[in-house]
Amino acid sequence: MSWERVLPLLGNQYRIEFNQKEYFIDLLLYNRTLRSLIAFELKIGSFKPETIGKMNFYLGLLDRFEKQEDENPSIGIILCADKDQMDVEISLQDINKPIAVSDYQLLLPTKELQALILEELKNA
């Protein structure tokens, strides 16, 4: 089974309007097994504690306006270039919604990586 069947994409830059303001969730998926919306916040830089508040707000909007009655609460995942585990733990300690924070590694396609290395060697 492919991940697309388990996690159908509902939208990237998924728009929610509330209180005459627009908000955009970076990526919104639906997990059929969990019967839950999954919101992703993608960060190029390091984890910042204020991102937890933003995600908590997005999950509240999703649960109030998008989630159906027979579905489970929405889940938030924050992907950052890097994170300090203590900052994450303290930021999440009093949050009741399911939010996870993870770092990621940027992987370049082999041809692009090879071209970058050759260019660096030329310039050295």
C-alpha positions as CSV (number, residue, x, y, z in Angstrom):
1,M,0.0,0.0,0.0
2,S,1.4,3.4,-1.0
3,W,1.6,6.3,1.5
4,E,-0.7,8.3,-0.8
5,R,-3.5,5.9,0.0
6,V,-3.0,6.1,3.7
7,L,-2.2,9.9,3.8
8,P,-4.1,11.6,1.0
9,L,-3.0,15.2,0.4
10,L,-5.7,17.7,1.2
11,G,-3.6,20.7,0.2
12,N,-0.3,22.5,0.4
13,Q,-0.7,26.1,1.8
14,Y,-4.1,24.9,2.9
15,R,-6.2,28.0,3.5
16,I,-8.4,28.5,6.6
17,E,-10.4,31.7,7.1
18,F,-11.3,32.7,10.6
19,N,-12.4,35.9,12.2
20,Q,-12.0,37.7,8.8
21,K,-8.3,36.6,8.6
22,E,-6.6,34.0,6.4
23,Y,-4.2,31.4,7.7
24,F,-2.2,28.9,5.7
25,I,-1.1,25.5,6.8
26,D,2.0,24.4,5.0
27,L,0.8,20.9,4.3
28,L,-2.4,19.1,5.3
29,L,-2.9,15.4,5.0
30,Y,-5.6,12.9,6.1
31,N,-4.6,9.6,7.7
32,R,-7.3,7.0,7.0
33,T,-6.0,4.6,9.6
34,L,-6.0,7.2,12.4
35,R,-9.0,9.0,11.0
36,S,-7.3,12.2,11.6
37,L,-6.2,15.4,9.8
38,I,-2.4,15.9,10.0
39,A,-1.0,19.4,9.7
40,F,2.7,19.9,8.8
41,E,4.6,23.1,9.5
42,L,7.9,23.2,7.5
43,K,10.7,25.4,8.9
44,I,13.9,26.0,7.0
45,G,15.8,27.1,10.2
46,S,16.0,25.9,13.8
47,F,13.0,25.1,16.0
48,K,11.6,28.2,17.7
49,P,9.2,27.8,20.7
50,E,6.6,30.2,19.1
51,T,6.0,27.6,16.4
52,I,4.2,25.4,19.0
53,G,1.7,28.2,19.6
54,K,1.1,28.6,15.9
55,M,0.6,24.8,15.4
56,N,-1.7,24.7,18.4
57,F,-3.8,27.5,16.9
58,Y,-3.9,25.6,13.5
59,L,-5.0,22.4,15.2
60,G,-7.8,24.3,17.0
61,L,-9.0,25.7,13.7
62,L,-8.9,22.3,12.0
63,D,-10.8,20.6,14.9
64,R,-13.4,23.4,15.1
65,F,-14.0,24.0,11.3
66,E,-12.7,21.1,9.3
67,K,-12.8,17.9,11.4
68,Q,-15.9,15.8,11.0
69,E,-17.7,14.4,14.1
70,D,-16.6,10.8,13.5
71,E,-12.9,11.8,13.2
72,N,-10.2,11.9,15.8
73,P,-8.5,15.2,16.9
74,S,-6.0,16.7,14.4
75,I,-2.3,16.0,14.8
76,G,0.5,18.5,14.2
77,I,4.0,17.8,13.0
78,I,6.7,20.5,12.9
79,L,9.7,19.7,10.7
80,C,12.8,21.9,11.3
81,A,16.3,22.0,10.0
82,D,17.4,21.3,13.6
83,K,16.1,21.4,17.2
84,D,17.2,21.5,20.8
85,Q,15.4,18.7,22.6
86,M,15.1,20.7,25.8
87,D,13.5,23.7,24.0
88,V,11.0,21.3,22.4
89,E,10.2,19.5,25.7
90,I,9.6,22.8,27.6
91,S,7.6,24.2,24.7
92,L,5.3,21.2,24.6
93,Q,5.0,20.6,28.4
94,D,1.5,22.1,28.8
95,I,0.1,21.6,25.3
96,N,-2.8,19.1,25.2
97,K,-2.9,18.6,21.5
98,P,-0.8,16.0,19.7
99,I,2.2,17.9,18.3
100,A,5.5,16.4,17.3
101,V,8.8,18.2,16.4
102,S,11.5,16.6,14.3
103,D,14.5,17.7,12.4
104,Y,15.2,16.7,8.8
105,Q,18.2,16.3,6.6
106,L,18.3,17.9,3.2
107,L,19.2,15.4,0.5
108,L,20.3,16.5,-2.9
109,P,20.0,14.4,-6.0
110,T,23.2,12.7,-6.9
111,K,23.8,14.8,-10.1
112,E,23.3,18.1,-8.3
113,L,25.6,17.0,-5.4
114,Q,28.3,15.9,-7.9
115,A,28.0,19.3,-9.7
116,L,28.3,21.2,-6.4
117,I,31.4,19.2,-5.4
118,L,33.1,19.7,-8.8
119,E,32.3,23.4,-8.6
120,E,33.8,23.7,-5.1
121,L,36.9,21.8,-6.2
122,K,37.3,24.2,-9.2
123,N,37.1,27.2,-6.9
124,A,39.5,25.8,-4.3
